[in-house]
């Protein structure tokens, strides 16, 4: 994960030149709005090109670039819903059940985004898997404590929660390691 200073330094080393034109293609019947972005890294002198297309000739190049970046964010959201929240594994066949499963998976992606944003203030390397492991460990401890004949005091419960909730994490945090 890059810091703001690293991102600013990277932008200073790389320059981008945008070219916009309405162009024709032999296999497409109408003109296309084409934006070509040439990125040049002044440190390495490497060139890279990105070509974006749209059928809307009036669309400004900055807006087209924004739309493409949103498209990739949508792709990442669906990838996360499939990878972490079972969007492609559900066994529902009715329309309502499929809608509910898809909405739940996408809701979880958004909820985790908010939770990770807060956690990453103190643990920037934390991932979705760390958050899931922490929540799972927390649930296991709470269910186990219900089985005890006497409830331990709050301090002991807090220590157990911190210790057990960190067991399955990929990136245990110093905050939790030192507290246990």
Secondary structure, DSSP 8 states (H G I E B T S, - for coil): ---HHHHHHHHHHEEEEEEEEEEEETTEEEEEEEEEEEEEETTTTEEEEEEEEES-TTS-HHHHHHHHHHHHHHHHHHHHHHHHH-TTT----SHHHHHHHHHHHHHHHHHHHHHHHHHTTT-TT--HHHHHHHHHHHHHHHHHHHHSSS---HHHHHHHHHHHHTTT-SS--HHHHHH-
